[in-house]
């Protein structure tokens, strides 16, 4: 017959593993393509911790197993190692604090009850934390070193305190208080993390809005320039008419033709690449293409979209801005320095295609591109944001790279024609 | 005897042979613009480029919206129409709408030409092949002409099926969508319907790339789709067909690729 408390431990450990998973999914973005692998990972974690608990109870060995298991689990998620380290430490210290708090509160009974009470306490903590935090899909942080140190030091120090408690011979109310305080601090660190992430998001948004403002300003200049040219032409119209009349009387067709095309050239504003009538699109594209033209040899744009797009201007800004920035950056590093953008609306679908010359990366279709940016922690954030917007509009995106040509091809459903 | 007939009916096959037709068919191109000089220039440009591309083109010119509408009502058909947006009385939008809505003609490729950028939403509903800004360069014209020709290719492909013991053939370009109902398949063309026995999945393998399977019982011809959303398509006649969940991902990438195929993809 299997002893009653072993079964109890096994069942309660299921709940604990489930809670750990929920916490991880709160802070690490889940990758649904590897769902099976994740499930197997959690199963292994469950078996190891259950075995360690059954053999040693609450002990250093069990806790080491527990932490290594959590650290291993974080590798199943696709995100920077910093965030993995932080998540595993924070979850572990919360878990440990819960165990020890109960252990010190009921030194004798805790053995009889097994892990039930600590796990319930853990459940409460997880519930509180999940109310504090955003769902993981909004997460796009890249913490700098100082922030990371602060964030890491709190759970690390808590773990140290708890270990000392466990072996320091302190007992009774004092130990319980220390445990409770540590638990509180740990809950606070989750909130701190949440604030930092929020702050980071705001900074990024600010950045985007600042860019948009520059773009609008630029657009205003472009419009004024165009109008100025028209005005100048109108001012001289009388002279032009006289000159043309003279040429026509002389029957000098060629010269008249040349004169007319000169007039046309004079009217057209080289800074005005795009004039769809949609202010957001015009300003953004004119701004970006103007910048691109400064560093690239060949910039081409083919835009056929209506004056009003059923698309949030912020979203379009994220998509076009990021893709153009990436493309210009990549093209700048090549000899050809070419860029081509096309944007068209057809049957309720917005087709977007950005092509540029690039140094050879992996050939063929690429899921996630290696960035050439200096700061490796900012890798792929831009593209990741584009992907999110594309998903928001139920669209589809493909990146490909062959023959030193990079191409991003995306569609967004904008319906409401 | 009855069983035998059913067997014959389930035999739906698609054939890829070409019908015998003239070596070169006239490509009927129309220009409608109130600027006579521009029309003359464009006409000359088209003839020259068509000759370069060894296409036999026949260009016809109208100077106002009313006259082209009259001719279209009298049965004049075009393959490609360059249409000015800013025509005087009947503007480009109303001419386009007349072609698409009154005449229910999706086959004529409309290329809008305009002297300014910036297009109204209504223009997009007419599903133009392209928008060009005057003056139109040879390169642009060549590209548009090539695209129009390419989309009109494949006239020789036929879809064949057995019905009542006899083999029926329909040009694939005329099929708007296919719908399976029990063991029968309903085939909707631009001007009618047919029913026969068959398996939709099997048929989908034999259809050209214009066709898109959006549901286990619907296949649509993308040329007859007037609007896409992520979970449904609206056909040219207003029928709304839903895209079922398992097909959505594939449909998305097909729509993306199909739409891209329409543009020149060289850098």
Interface residues (C-beta under 8 A of the other chain):
Chain A: X274 X275 X276 X277 X302 X304 X305 X306 X307 X308 X338 X340 X342 X344 X345 X346 X347 X348 X349 X351 X353 X355 X356 X357 X393 X394 X395 X396 X398 X405 X407 X409 X410 X411 X413 X415 X417
Chain B: X116 X117 X118 X119 X120 X121 X123 X124 X125 X127 X130 X131 X225 X226 X227 X228 X229 X230 X231 X249 X252 X253 X255 X256 X259 X260 X262 X263 X265 X267
